[in-house]
Amino acid sequence: MTPLFGFGTKRDREPERRWVAIYWAMNQPEAELQASRLRDIDIPVVIRRSAAMDVPDMLAGGVRELLVLEEHEDDARQMLDPQSVADSDDGIGP
């Protein structure tokens, strides 16, 4: 039986994809640079203006957040800051 008006059951829908913030850039050019590094290794990325620290009068100024899909979070963090991921995963150190 086909549901009426496009309404279906939850199991008919695709699971919702969750975006997570992984990097905060100080301005638009820095955000674009880091986003291009992620796109080069086929990680989808979205740049979002931070509402708390936005500078609308300076178009490229203000903090930007880089968001990636949850399943790409570890790879993206390793690409942008390989040292911090290595330190937290190896179990070596203080």
Phi and psi in degrees as a GROMACS rama.xvg file:
@    title "Ramachandran Plot"
@    xaxis  label "Phi"
@    yaxis  label "Psi"
@TYPE xy
-88.6396  130.535  THR-2
-65.888  148.518  PRO-3
-81.222  147.286  LEU-4
57.2728  27.603  PHE-5
77.7614  3.66619  GLY-6
-86.776  130.844  PHE-7
-129.309  -175.095  GLY-8
-86.103  163.272  THR-9
-59.967  -35.4347  LYS-10
-70.1132  -15.8258  ARG-11
-78.7156  -17.297  ASP-12
-89.6649  155.117  ARG-13
-73.2536  149.5  GLU-14
-63.4117  143.984  PRO-15
-69.0409  133.963  GLU-16
-91.6056  131.952  ARG-17
-104.517  130.568  ARG-18
-97.9353  137.467  TRP-19
-123.8  144.896  VAL-20
-80.703  128.322  ALA-21
-121.273  -13.4604  ILE-22
-154.687  141.412  TYR-23
-118.371  116.355  TRP-24
-95.497  150.469  ALA-25
-77.6064  -18.7988  MET-26
-159.399  173.732  ASN-27
-61.9843  -45.3939  GLN-28
-60.5018  -39.9029  PRO-29
-65.1262  -40.0667  GLU-30
-63.5301  -42.6018  ALA-31
-64.1552  -38.7847  GLU-32
-62.9938  -48.7322  LEU-33
-67.8657  -37.2633  GLN-34
-64.2346  -38.0875  ALA-35
-66.8732  -33.4131  SER-36
-62.7486  -40.4593  ARG-37
-70.6348  -40.1178  LEU-38
-65.2493  -29.8226  ARG-39
-62.5814  -27.4002  ASP-40
-106.314  25.246  ILE-41
61.8889  38.5528  ASP-42
-104.815  117.992  ILE-43
-66.596  136.292  PRO-44
-139.358  145.272  VAL-45
-123.671  136.285  VAL-46
-102.581  128.65  ILE-47
-127.286  134.952  ARG-48
-69.5938  136.472  ARG-49
-80.4918  124.068  SER-50
-67.7025  -32.8257  ALA-51
-71.7224  -31.8623  ALA-52
-126.632  35.4736  MET-53
-79.6297  144.176  ASP-54
-123.403  85.1268  VAL-55
-65.293  -26.8028  PRO-56
-71.0943  -25.8788  ASP-57
-108.727  97.8077  MET-58
-52.3678  -42.8175  LEU-59
-93.8397  -2.60873  ALA-60
-84.8948  163.086  GLY-61
99.9614  154.64  GLY-62
-69.0499  140.842  VAL-63
-122.689  143.255  ARG-64
-104.32  138.569  GLU-65
-102.175  125.277  LEU-66
-113.719  137.573  LEU-67
-129.828  161.895  VAL-68
-66.228  146.719  LEU-69
-54.5563  -36.726  GLU-70
-71.6245  -15.0618  GLU-71
-102.795  4.17592  HIS-72
-58.92  -48.9396  GLU-73
-63.4515  -43.4705  ASP-74
-63.9003  -40.0948  ASP-75
-66.8607  -43.7857  ALA-76
-62.5408  -40.0504  ARG-77
-65.4424  -37.2847  GLN-78
-67.4966  -43.0659  MET-79
-80.1668  -31.226  LEU-80
-147.541  77.5655  ASP-81
-63.0024  -28.9059  PRO-82
-66.9347  -42.7293  GLN-83
-68.4361  -35.718  SER-84
-69.8881  -41.6751  VAL-85
-63.8792  -39.8758  ALA-86
-65.7825  -37.884  ASP-87
-81.6771  -22.7473  SER-88
-96.5953  -23.1517  ASP-89
-83.4491  -15.4431  ASP-90
76.0439  4.86628  GLY-91
-97.9705  141.526  ILE-92
115.694  -177.471  GLY-93
